[in-house]
Amino acid sequence: MPFTVTILATLLLYVWVLEPMGVPVALPGAVLLAATILNNVVSGEWGLSPRALLPASRATAFFTLPAVLVVLGVGFAIGTLHDRTDFLGNFAGLIPWATAQQWMLQTVVLREVRRRLPPRAAVVVGAMLFAVVHAPNVFLMAMTGIGALGWCAIYARHPNFLPLGVSHALATLALLYAFDDDITGRLRIGESYLRLRP
């Protein structure tokens, strides 16, 4: 799993060592981009199957809508649901970020794990690896783990990551609307999350 190891090591090195030193995100971003493109060239899997787009979109909608409603409902029930400004601007900004994560998760991590494990186990392990990257933010690890279980299961059947990027962006916005910073940890991970805690 050379590409998965490269991606995970780069992410963990950045969030725990390089980001606190002030290294710009462009450096690890370039490594992640290069590793993902190289993986896609070598494997021939780009995650953009035209035939999978419609069924992936349908499955993603059936997964995302209830998930978003549950998150917003929990936020309402515990009294943290709140309004945010510029929904469309935030959503537009989240689309490339979320889609890039899905591109790496599905075409690199899940693909390499699926070569070593049975299909269902691969989905679980892929989701767990995605969640671990969000440590030590336990809330975000749980949310990304749950999300990744659904996203990986959908991609395993319908290999097109574009709808998953939209789902990821909508789920992120739902978390930001439903919960306050004390719960979400401002969606920070790694050392920057620890800096938020007294």
PyMOL CGO cylinders between C-alpha atoms (Angstrom):
from pymol import cmd
from pymol.cgo import CYLINDER

trace = [
    CYLINDER, 0.00, 0.00, 0.00, 2.74, 2.45, -0.95, 0.3, 1, 1, 1, 1, 1, 1,
    CYLINDER, 2.74, 2.45, -0.95, 0.49, 5.31, -2.03, 0.3, 1, 1, 1, 1, 1, 1,
    CYLINDER, 0.49, 5.31, -2.03, -1.73, 5.02, 1.05, 0.3, 1, 1, 1, 1, 1, 1,
    CYLINDER, -1.73, 5.02, 1.05, 1.33, 5.07, 3.31, 0.3, 1, 1, 1, 1, 1, 1,
    CYLINDER, 1.33, 5.07, 3.31, 2.67, 8.13, 1.47, 0.3, 1, 1, 1, 1, 1, 1,
    CYLINDER, 2.67, 8.13, 1.47, -0.62, 9.98, 1.84, 0.3, 1, 1, 1, 1, 1, 1,
    CYLINDER, -0.62, 9.98, 1.84, -1.12, 9.10, 5.50, 0.3, 1, 1, 1, 1, 1, 1,
    CYLINDER, -1.12, 9.10, 5.50, 2.50, 9.87, 6.41, 0.3, 1, 1, 1, 1, 1, 1,
    CYLINDER, 2.50, 9.87, 6.41, 2.36, 13.22, 4.61, 0.3, 1, 1, 1, 1, 1, 1,
    CYLINDER, 2.36, 13.22, 4.61, -0.90, 14.21, 6.31, 0.3, 1, 1, 1, 1, 1, 1,
    CYLINDER, -0.90, 14.21, 6.31, 0.27, 13.17, 9.77, 0.3, 1, 1, 1, 1, 1, 1,
    CYLINDER, 0.27, 13.17, 9.77, 3.67, 14.83, 9.34, 0.3, 1, 1, 1, 1, 1, 1,
    CYLINDER, 3.67, 14.83, 9.34, 1.97, 18.05, 8.31, 0.3, 1, 1, 1, 1, 1, 1,
    CYLINDER, 1.97, 18.05, 8.31, -0.68, 18.25, 11.04, 0.3, 1, 1, 1, 1, 1, 1,
    CYLINDER, -0.68, 18.25, 11.04, 1.70, 17.24, 13.85, 0.3, 1, 1, 1, 1, 1, 1,
    CYLINDER, 1.70, 17.24, 13.85, 5.06, 18.73, 12.82, 0.3, 1, 1, 1, 1, 1, 1,
    CYLINDER, 5.06, 18.73, 12.82, 5.13, 20.97, 9.76, 0.3, 1, 1, 1, 1, 1, 1,
    CYLINDER, 5.13, 20.97, 9.76, 1.99, 23.07, 10.31, 0.3, 1, 1, 1, 1, 1, 1,
    CYLINDER, 1.99, 23.07, 10.31, 3.06, 24.06, 13.85, 0.3, 1, 1, 1, 1, 1, 1,
    CYLINDER, 3.06, 24.06, 13.85, 6.42, 25.12, 12.36, 0.3, 1, 1, 1, 1, 1, 1,
    CYLINDER, 6.42, 25.12, 12.36, 4.61, 27.39, 9.90, 0.3, 1, 1, 1, 1, 1, 1,
    CYLINDER, 4.61, 27.39, 9.90, 5.26, 25.32, 6.78, 0.3, 1, 1, 1, 1, 1, 1,
    CYLINDER, 5.26, 25.32, 6.78, 2.67, 26.34, 4.17, 0.3, 1, 1, 1, 1, 1, 1,
    CYLINDER, 2.67, 26.34, 4.17, 0.04, 23.77, 3.23, 0.3, 1, 1, 1, 1, 1, 1,
    CYLINDER, 0.04, 23.77, 3.23, 1.16, 24.02, -0.41, 0.3, 1, 1, 1, 1, 1, 1,
    CYLINDER, 1.16, 24.02, -0.41, 4.17, 21.77, 0.26, 0.3, 1, 1, 1, 1, 1, 1,
    CYLINDER, 4.17, 21.77, 0.26, 2.29, 18.73, 1.62, 0.3, 1, 1, 1, 1, 1, 1,
    CYLINDER, 2.29, 18.73, 1.62, -0.54, 19.55, -0.76, 0.3, 1, 1, 1, 1, 1, 1,
    CYLINDER, -0.54, 19.55, -0.76, 1.82, 19.11, -3.70, 0.3, 1, 1, 1, 1, 1, 1,
    CYLINDER, 1.82, 19.11, -3.70, 3.00, 15.75, -2.32, 0.3, 1, 1, 1, 1, 1, 1,
    CYLINDER, 3.00, 15.75, -2.32, -0.60, 14.58, -1.86, 0.3, 1, 1, 1, 1, 1, 1,
    CYLINDER, -0.60, 14.58, -1.86, -1.56, 15.71, -5.35, 0.3, 1, 1, 1, 1, 1, 1,
    CYLINDER, -1.56, 15.71, -5.35, 1.47, 14.04, -6.94, 0.3, 1, 1, 1, 1, 1, 1,
    CYLINDER, 1.47, 14.04, -6.94, 0.93, 10.78, -5.02, 0.3, 1, 1, 1, 1, 1, 1,
    CYLINDER, 0.93, 10.78, -5.02, -2.75, 10.64, -5.96, 0.3, 1, 1, 1, 1, 1, 1,
    CYLINDER, -2.75, 10.64, -5.96, -2.14, 11.39, -9.64, 0.3, 1, 1, 1, 1, 1, 1,
    CYLINDER, -2.14, 11.39, -9.64, 0.70, 8.87, -9.83, 0.3, 1, 1, 1, 1, 1, 1,
    CYLINDER, 0.70, 8.87, -9.83, -1.51, 6.26, -8.16, 0.3, 1, 1, 1, 1, 1, 1,
    CYLINDER, -1.51, 6.26, -8.16, -4.29, 6.97, -10.64, 0.3, 1, 1, 1, 1, 1, 1,
    CYLINDER, -4.29, 6.97, -10.64, -1.91, 6.72, -13.61, 0.3, 1, 1, 1, 1, 1, 1,
    CYLINDER, -1.91, 6.72, -13.61, -0.40, 3.45, -12.36, 0.3, 1, 1, 1, 1, 1, 1,
    CYLINDER, -0.40, 3.45, -12.36, -3.73, 1.86, -11.40, 0.3, 1, 1, 1, 1, 1, 1,
    CYLINDER, -3.73, 1.86, -11.40, -5.80, 3.30, -14.24, 0.3, 1, 1, 1, 1, 1, 1,
    CYLINDER, -5.80, 3.30, -14.24, -8.51, 4.14, -11.70, 0.3, 1, 1, 1, 1, 1, 1,
    CYLINDER, -8.51, 4.14, -11.70, -9.51, 7.81, -11.71, 0.3, 1, 1, 1, 1, 1, 1,
    CYLINDER, -9.51, 7.81, -11.71, -12.80, 7.39, -9.85, 0.3, 1, 1, 1, 1, 1, 1,
    CYLINDER, -12.80, 7.39, -9.85, -14.82, 9.11, -12.54, 0.3, 1, 1, 1, 1, 1, 1,
    CYLINDER, -14.82, 9.11, -12.54, -16.80, 6.30, -14.16, 0.3, 1, 1, 1, 1, 1, 1,
    CYLINDER, -16.80, 6.30, -14.16, -19.49, 8.01, -16.27, 0.3, 1, 1, 1, 1, 1, 1,
    CYLINDER, -19.49, 8.01, -16.27, -21.82, 5.00, -15.90, 0.3, 1, 1, 1, 1, 1, 1,
    CYLINDER, -21.82, 5.00, -15.90, -21.49, 5.17, -12.12, 0.3, 1, 1, 1, 1, 1, 1,
    CYLINDER, -21.49, 5.17, -12.12, -22.34, 8.87, -11.83, 0.3, 1, 1, 1, 1, 1, 1,
    CYLINDER, -22.34, 8.87, -11.83, -26.14, 8.53, -11.71, 0.3, 1, 1, 1, 1, 1, 1,
    CYLINDER, -26.14, 8.53, -11.71, -26.30, 5.50, -9.38, 0.3, 1, 1, 1, 1, 1, 1,
    CYLINDER, -26.30, 5.50, -9.38, -23.59, 7.03, -7.19, 0.3, 1, 1, 1, 1, 1, 1,
    CYLINDER, -23.59, 7.03, -7.19, -25.57, 10.27, -7.03, 0.3, 1, 1, 1, 1, 1, 1,
    CYLINDER, -25.57, 10.27, -7.03, -28.74, 8.44, -6.10, 0.3, 1, 1, 1, 1, 1, 1,
    CYLINDER, -28.74, 8.44, -6.10, -27.05, 6.31, -3.41, 0.3, 1, 1, 1, 1, 1, 1,
    CYLINDER, -27.05, 6.31, -3.41, -25.23, 9.36, -2.06, 0.3, 1, 1, 1, 1, 1, 1,
    CYLINDER, -25.23, 9.36, -2.06, -28.47, 11.34, -1.80, 0.3, 1, 1, 1, 1, 1, 1,
    CYLINDER, -28.47, 11.34, -1.80, -30.13, 8.48, 0.11, 0.3, 1, 1, 1, 1, 1, 1,
    CYLINDER, -30.13, 8.48, 0.11, -27.15, 8.42, 2.49, 0.3, 1, 1, 1, 1, 1, 1,
    CYLINDER, -27.15, 8.42, 2.49, -26.58, 12.17, 2.87, 0.3, 1, 1, 1, 1, 1, 1,
    CYLINDER, -26.58, 12.17, 2.87, -30.09, 13.53, 3.36, 0.3, 1, 1, 1, 1, 1, 1,
    CYLINDER, -30.09, 13.53, 3.36, -30.94, 11.40, 6.42, 0.3, 1, 1, 1, 1, 1, 1,
    CYLINDER, -30.94, 11.40, 6.42, -27.44, 11.94, 7.86, 0.3, 1, 1, 1, 1, 1, 1,
    CYLINDER, -27.44, 11.94, 7.86, -27.73, 15.73, 7.54, 0.3, 1, 1, 1, 1, 1, 1,
    CYLINDER, -27.73, 15.73, 7.54, -31.23, 15.69, 9.06, 0.3, 1, 1, 1, 1, 1, 1,
    CYLINDER, -31.23, 15.69, 9.06, -30.03, 13.59, 12.02, 0.3, 1, 1, 1, 1, 1, 1,
    CYLINDER, -30.03, 13.59, 12.02, -27.07, 15.93, 12.63, 0.3, 1, 1, 1, 1, 1, 1,
    CYLINDER, -27.07, 15.93, 12.63, -29.28, 19.03, 12.48, 0.3, 1, 1, 1, 1, 1, 1,
    CYLINDER, -29.28, 19.03, 12.48, -31.88, 17.32, 14.70, 0.3, 1, 1, 1, 1, 1, 1,
    CYLINDER, -31.88, 17.32, 14.70, -29.28, 16.49, 17.33, 0.3, 1, 1, 1, 1, 1, 1,
    CYLINDER, -29.28, 16.49, 17.33, -28.02, 20.07, 17.22, 0.3, 1, 1, 1, 1, 1, 1,
    CYLINDER, -28.02, 20.07, 17.22, -31.57, 21.31, 17.70, 0.3, 1, 1, 1, 1, 1, 1,
    CYLINDER, -31.57, 21.31, 17.70, -32.20, 18.88, 20.55, 0.3, 1, 1, 1, 1, 1, 1,
    CYLINDER, -32.20, 18.88, 20.55, -29.10, 19.91, 22.50, 0.3, 1, 1, 1, 1, 1, 1,
    CYLINDER, -29.10, 19.91, 22.50, -29.56, 23.61, 21.77, 0.3, 1, 1, 1, 1, 1, 1,
    CYLINDER, -29.56, 23.61, 21.77, -26.49, 24.25, 19.64, 0.3, 1, 1, 1, 1, 1, 1,
    CYLINDER, -26.49, 24.25, 19.64, -28.18, 24.58, 16.23, 0.3, 1, 1, 1, 1, 1, 1,
    CYLINDER, -28.18, 24.58, 16.23, -27.41, 28.06, 14.92, 0.3, 1, 1, 1, 1, 1, 1,
    CYLINDER, -27.41, 28.06, 14.92, -27.38, 30.11, 11.74, 0.3, 1, 1, 1, 1, 1, 1,
    CYLINDER, -27.38, 30.11, 11.74, -24.25, 30.89, 9.77, 0.3, 1, 1, 1, 1, 1, 1,
    CYLINDER, -24.25, 30.89, 9.77, -23.71, 33.53, 7.15, 0.3, 1, 1, 1, 1, 1, 1,
    CYLINDER, -23.71, 33.53, 7.15, -23.15, 32.85, 3.45, 0.3, 1, 1, 1, 1, 1, 1,
    CYLINDER, -23.15, 32.85, 3.45, -24.31, 29.25, 3.05, 0.3, 1, 1, 1, 1, 1, 1,
    CYLINDER, -24.31, 29.25, 3.05, -23.63, 29.21, -0.70, 0.3, 1, 1, 1, 1, 1, 1,
    CYLINDER, -23.63, 29.21, -0.70, -20.18, 30.80, -0.33, 0.3, 1, 1, 1, 1, 1, 1,
    CYLINDER, -20.18, 30.80, -0.33, -19.20, 28.31, 2.36, 0.3, 1, 1, 1, 1, 1, 1,
    CYLINDER, -19.20, 28.31, 2.36, -20.60, 25.42, 0.35, 0.3, 1, 1, 1, 1, 1, 1,
    CYLINDER, -20.60, 25.42, 0.35, -18.72, 26.51, -2.79, 0.3, 1, 1, 1, 1, 1, 1,
    CYLINDER, -18.72, 26.51, -2.79, -15.51, 26.75, -0.77, 0.3, 1, 1, 1, 1, 1, 1,
    CYLINDER, -15.51, 26.75, -0.77, -15.98, 23.32, 0.76, 0.3, 1, 1, 1, 1, 1, 1,
    CYLINDER, -15.98, 23.32, 0.76, -16.64, 21.51, -2.54, 0.3, 1, 1, 1, 1, 1, 1,
    CYLINDER, -16.64, 21.51, -2.54, -13.01, 21.40, -3.79, 0.3, 1, 1, 1, 1, 1, 1,
    CYLINDER, -13.01, 21.40, -3.79, -11.66, 20.59, -0.31, 0.3, 1, 1, 1, 1, 1, 1,
    CYLINDER, -11.66, 20.59, -0.31, -14.17, 17.77, 0.29, 0.3, 1, 1, 1, 1, 1, 1,
    CYLINDER, -14.17, 17.77, 0.29, -13.91, 16.39, -3.24, 0.3, 1, 1, 1, 1, 1, 1,
    CYLINDER, -13.91, 16.39, -3.24, -10.11, 16.26, -3.03, 0.3, 1, 1, 1, 1, 1, 1,
    CYLINDER, -10.11, 16.26, -3.03, -10.40, 14.24, 0.18, 0.3, 1, 1, 1, 1, 1, 1,
    CYLINDER, -10.40, 14.24, 0.18, -12.84, 11.84, -1.48, 0.3, 1, 1, 1, 1, 1, 1,
    CYLINDER, -12.84, 11.84, -1.48, -10.55, 11.51, -4.51, 0.3, 1, 1, 1, 1, 1, 1,
    CYLINDER, -10.55, 11.51, -4.51, -7.66, 10.43, -2.27, 0.3, 1, 1, 1, 1, 1, 1,
    CYLINDER, -7.66, 10.43, -2.27, -9.79, 8.27, 0.02, 0.3, 1, 1, 1, 1, 1, 1,
    CYLINDER, -9.79, 8.27, 0.02, -11.54, 6.38, -2.74, 0.3, 1, 1, 1, 1, 1, 1,
    CYLINDER, -11.54, 6.38, -2.74, -9.01, 6.08, -5.56, 0.3, 1, 1, 1, 1, 1, 1,
    CYLINDER, -9.01, 6.08, -5.56, -5.95, 5.52, -3.37, 0.3, 1, 1, 1, 1, 1, 1,
    CYLINDER, -5.95, 5.52, -3.37, -6.76, 4.34, 0.15, 0.3, 1, 1, 1, 1, 1, 1,
    CYLINDER, -6.76, 4.34, 0.15, -9.85, 2.25, -0.54, 0.3, 1, 1, 1, 1, 1, 1,
    CYLINDER, -9.85, 2.25, -0.54, -8.40, 0.87, -3.79, 0.3, 1, 1, 1, 1, 1, 1,
    CYLINDER, -8.40, 0.87, -3.79, -5.21, -0.30, -2.09, 0.3, 1, 1, 1, 1, 1, 1,
    CYLINDER, -5.21, -0.30, -2.09, -7.04, -1.72, 0.93, 0.3, 1, 1, 1, 1, 1, 1,
    CYLINDER, -7.04, -1.72, 0.93, -9.45, -3.59, -1.37, 0.3, 1, 1, 1, 1, 1, 1,
    CYLINDER, -9.45, -3.59, -1.37, -6.49, -5.35, -2.98, 0.3, 1, 1, 1, 1, 1, 1,
    CYLINDER, -6.49, -5.35, -2.98, -5.62, -6.88, 0.41, 0.3, 1, 1, 1, 1, 1, 1,
    CYLINDER, -5.62, -6.88, 0.41, -8.95, -7.44, 2.15, 0.3, 1, 1, 1, 1, 1, 1,
    CYLINDER, -8.95, -7.44, 2.15, -12.45, -8.74, 1.38, 0.3, 1, 1, 1, 1, 1, 1,
    CYLINDER, -12.45, -8.74, 1.38, -14.84, -5.99, 0.19, 0.3, 1, 1, 1, 1, 1, 1,
    CYLINDER, -14.84, -5.99, 0.19, -16.69, -5.31, 3.46, 0.3, 1, 1, 1, 1, 1, 1,
    CYLINDER, -16.69, -5.31, 3.46, -13.52, -5.39, 5.55, 0.3, 1, 1, 1, 1, 1, 1,
    CYLINDER, -13.52, -5.39, 5.55, -11.87, -3.02, 3.07, 0.3, 1, 1, 1, 1, 1, 1,
    CYLINDER, -11.87, -3.02, 3.07, -14.69, -0.50, 3.50, 0.3, 1, 1, 1, 1, 1, 1,
    CYLINDER, -14.69, -0.50, 3.50, -14.32, -0.63, 7.29, 0.3, 1, 1, 1, 1, 1, 1,
    CYLINDER, -14.32, -0.63, 7.29, -10.53, -0.35, 7.23, 0.3, 1, 1, 1, 1, 1, 1,
    CYLINDER, -10.53, -0.35, 7.23, -10.62, 2.46, 4.66, 0.3, 1, 1, 1, 1, 1, 1,
    CYLINDER, -10.62, 2.46, 4.66, -13.08, 4.37, 6.85, 0.3, 1, 1, 1, 1, 1, 1,
    CYLINDER, -13.08, 4.37, 6.85, -10.96, 3.77, 9.96, 0.3, 1, 1, 1, 1, 1, 1,
    CYLINDER, -10.96, 3.77, 9.96, -7.83, 5.08, 8.24, 0.3, 1, 1, 1, 1, 1, 1,
    CYLINDER, -7.83, 5.08, 8.24, -9.74, 8.18, 7.16, 0.3, 1, 1, 1, 1, 1, 1,
    CYLINDER, -9.74, 8.18, 7.16, -10.98, 8.70, 10.73, 0.3, 1, 1, 1, 1, 1, 1,
    CYLINDER, -10.98, 8.70, 10.73, -7.52, 8.27, 12.27, 0.3, 1, 1, 1, 1, 1, 1,
    CYLINDER, -7.52, 8.27, 12.27, -6.14, 11.15, 10.21, 0.3, 1, 1, 1, 1, 1, 1,
    CYLINDER, -6.14, 11.15, 10.21, -8.55, 13.42, 12.13, 0.3, 1, 1, 1, 1, 1, 1,
    CYLINDER, -8.55, 13.42, 12.13, -7.01, 12.59, 15.54, 0.3, 1, 1, 1, 1, 1, 1,
    CYLINDER, -7.01, 12.59, 15.54, -7.03, 13.72, 18.27, 0.3, 1, 1, 1, 1, 1, 1,
    CYLINDER, -7.03, 13.72, 18.27, -10.40, 15.42, 17.63, 0.3, 1, 1, 1, 1, 1, 1,
    CYLINDER, -10.40, 15.42, 17.63, -12.57, 12.54, 18.86, 0.3, 1, 1, 1, 1, 1, 1,
    CYLINDER, -12.57, 12.54, 18.86, -15.79, 14.20, 17.67, 0.3, 1, 1, 1, 1, 1, 1,
    CYLINDER, -15.79, 14.20, 17.67, -14.41, 14.65, 14.17, 0.3, 1, 1, 1, 1, 1, 1,
    CYLINDER, -14.41, 14.65, 14.17, -12.91, 11.14, 14.15, 0.3, 1, 1, 1, 1, 1, 1,
    CYLINDER, -12.91, 11.14, 14.15, -16.36, 9.72, 14.93, 0.3, 1, 1, 1, 1, 1, 1,
    CYLINDER, -16.36, 9.72, 14.93, -18.13, 11.86, 12.33, 0.3, 1, 1, 1, 1, 1, 1,
    CYLINDER, -18.13, 11.86, 12.33, -15.59, 11.21, 9.57, 0.3, 1, 1, 1, 1, 1, 1,
    CYLINDER, -15.59, 11.21, 9.57, -15.51, 7.50, 10.41, 0.3, 1, 1, 1, 1, 1, 1,
    CYLINDER, -15.51, 7.50, 10.41, -19.29, 7.23, 10.08, 0.3, 1, 1, 1, 1, 1, 1,
    CYLINDER, -19.29, 7.23, 10.08, -19.28, 9.30, 6.92, 0.3, 1, 1, 1, 1, 1, 1,
    CYLINDER, -19.28, 9.30, 6.92, -16.44, 7.33, 5.38, 0.3, 1, 1, 1, 1, 1, 1,
    CYLINDER, -16.44, 7.33, 5.38, -18.24, 4.04, 6.01, 0.3, 1, 1, 1, 1, 1, 1,
    CYLINDER, -18.24, 4.04, 6.01, -21.09, 5.27, 3.83, 0.3, 1, 1, 1, 1, 1, 1,
    CYLINDER, -21.09, 5.27, 3.83, -18.88, 6.96, 1.23, 0.3, 1, 1, 1, 1, 1, 1,
    CYLINDER, -18.88, 6.96, 1.23, -16.58, 3.95, 0.82, 0.3, 1, 1, 1, 1, 1, 1,
    CYLINDER, -16.58, 3.95, 0.82, -19.53, 1.55, 0.60, 0.3, 1, 1, 1, 1, 1, 1,
    CYLINDER, -19.53, 1.55, 0.60, -21.10, 3.71, -2.13, 0.3, 1, 1, 1, 1, 1, 1,
    CYLINDER, -21.10, 3.71, -2.13, -17.85, 4.05, -4.07, 0.3, 1, 1, 1, 1, 1, 1,
    CYLINDER, -17.85, 4.05, -4.07, -17.19, 0.30, -3.87, 0.3, 1, 1, 1, 1, 1, 1,
    CYLINDER, -17.19, 0.30, -3.87, -20.43, -0.24, -5.80, 0.3, 1, 1, 1, 1, 1, 1,
    CYLINDER, -20.43, -0.24, -5.80, -20.47, 2.93, -7.92, 0.3, 1, 1, 1, 1, 1, 1,
    CYLINDER, -20.47, 2.93, -7.92, -16.91, 4.20, -8.60, 0.3, 1, 1, 1, 1, 1, 1,
    CYLINDER, -16.91, 4.20, -8.60, -17.46, 7.91, -9.08, 0.3, 1, 1, 1, 1, 1, 1,
    CYLINDER, -17.46, 7.91, -9.08, -16.26, 10.17, -6.27, 0.3, 1, 1, 1, 1, 1, 1,
    CYLINDER, -16.26, 10.17, -6.27, -17.88, 13.42, -7.47, 0.3, 1, 1, 1, 1, 1, 1,
    CYLINDER, -17.88, 13.42, -7.47, -21.21, 12.93, -5.63, 0.3, 1, 1, 1, 1, 1, 1,
    CYLINDER, -21.21, 12.93, -5.63, -19.24, 11.94, -2.53, 0.3, 1, 1, 1, 1, 1, 1,
    CYLINDER, -19.24, 11.94, -2.53, -17.45, 15.29, -2.58, 0.3, 1, 1, 1, 1, 1, 1,
    CYLINDER, -17.45, 15.29, -2.58, -20.81, 17.08, -2.54, 0.3, 1, 1, 1, 1, 1, 1,
    CYLINDER, -20.81, 17.08, -2.54, -21.99, 14.82, 0.29, 0.3, 1, 1, 1, 1, 1, 1,
    CYLINDER, -21.99, 14.82, 0.29, -18.83, 15.48, 2.27, 0.3, 1, 1, 1, 1, 1, 1,
    CYLINDER, -18.83, 15.48, 2.27, -19.25, 19.25, 1.84, 0.3, 1, 1, 1, 1, 1, 1,
    CYLINDER, -19.25, 19.25, 1.84, -22.93, 19.13, 2.89, 0.3, 1, 1, 1, 1, 1, 1,
    CYLINDER, -22.93, 19.13, 2.89, -22.12, 16.96, 5.91, 0.3, 1, 1, 1, 1, 1, 1,
    CYLINDER, -22.12, 16.96, 5.91, -19.39, 19.38, 6.96, 0.3, 1, 1, 1, 1, 1, 1,
    CYLINDER, -19.39, 19.38, 6.96, -21.80, 22.32, 6.72, 0.3, 1, 1, 1, 1, 1, 1,
    CYLINDER, -21.80, 22.32, 6.72, -24.39, 20.40, 8.71, 0.3, 1, 1, 1, 1, 1, 1,
    CYLINDER, -24.39, 20.40, 8.71, -21.85, 19.89, 11.50, 0.3, 1, 1, 1, 1, 1, 1,
    CYLINDER, -21.85, 19.89, 11.50, -20.95, 23.58, 11.46, 0.3, 1, 1, 1, 1, 1, 1,
    CYLINDER, -20.95, 23.58, 11.46, -24.62, 24.61, 11.64, 0.3, 1, 1, 1, 1, 1, 1,
    CYLINDER, -24.62, 24.61, 11.64, -25.62, 22.00, 14.22, 0.3, 1, 1, 1, 1, 1, 1,
    CYLINDER, -25.62, 22.00, 14.22, -22.82, 22.28, 16.77, 0.3, 1, 1, 1, 1, 1, 1,
    CYLINDER, -22.82, 22.28, 16.77, -20.69, 24.98, 18.35, 0.3, 1, 1, 1, 1, 1, 1,
    CYLINDER, -20.69, 24.98, 18.35, -16.90, 25.16, 18.41, 0.3, 1, 1, 1, 1, 1, 1,
    CYLINDER, -16.90, 25.16, 18.41, -16.73, 23.51, 21.82, 0.3, 1, 1, 1, 1, 1, 1,
    CYLINDER, -16.73, 23.51, 21.82, -18.17, 20.35, 20.29, 0.3, 1, 1, 1, 1, 1, 1,
    CYLINDER, -18.17, 20.35, 20.29, -16.55, 20.44, 16.84, 0.3, 1, 1, 1, 1, 1, 1,
    CYLINDER, -16.55, 20.44, 16.84, -13.15, 21.63, 17.98, 0.3, 1, 1, 1, 1, 1, 1,
    CYLINDER, -13.15, 21.63, 17.98, -13.45, 24.06, 15.06, 0.3, 1, 1, 1, 1, 1, 1,
    CYLINDER, -13.45, 24.06, 15.06, -12.88, 20.97, 12.88, 0.3, 1, 1, 1, 1, 1, 1,
    CYLINDER, -12.88, 20.97, 12.88, -9.19, 21.13, 13.76, 0.3, 1, 1, 1, 1, 1, 1,
    CYLINDER, -9.19, 21.13, 13.76, -6.94, 18.08, 13.79, 0.3, 1, 1, 1, 1, 1, 1,
    CYLINDER, -6.94, 18.08, 13.79, -3.43, 17.27, 14.91, 0.3, 1, 1, 1, 1, 1, 1,
    CYLINDER, -3.43, 17.27, 14.91, -1.43, 19.75, 16.92, 0.3, 1, 1, 1, 1, 1, 1,
    CYLINDER, -1.43, 19.75, 16.92, -3.71, 22.67, 15.98, 0.3, 1, 1, 1, 1, 1, 1,
    CYLINDER, -3.71, 22.67, 15.98, -6.57, 20.90, 17.77, 0.3, 1, 1, 1, 1, 1, 1,
    CYLINDER, -6.57, 20.90, 17.77, -4.45, 20.57, 20.93, 0.3, 1, 1, 1, 1, 1, 1,
    CYLINDER, -4.45, 20.57, 20.93, -3.69, 24.31, 20.81, 0.3, 1, 1, 1, 1, 1, 1,
    CYLINDER, -3.69, 24.31, 20.81, -7.43, 24.98, 21.16, 0.3, 1, 1, 1, 1, 1, 1,
    CYLINDER, -7.43, 24.98, 21.16, -7.63, 23.10, 24.46, 0.3, 1, 1, 1, 1, 1, 1,
    CYLINDER, -7.63, 23.10, 24.46, -6.63, 24.82, 27.73, 0.3, 1, 1, 1, 1, 1, 1,
]
cmd.load_cgo(trace, "trace")
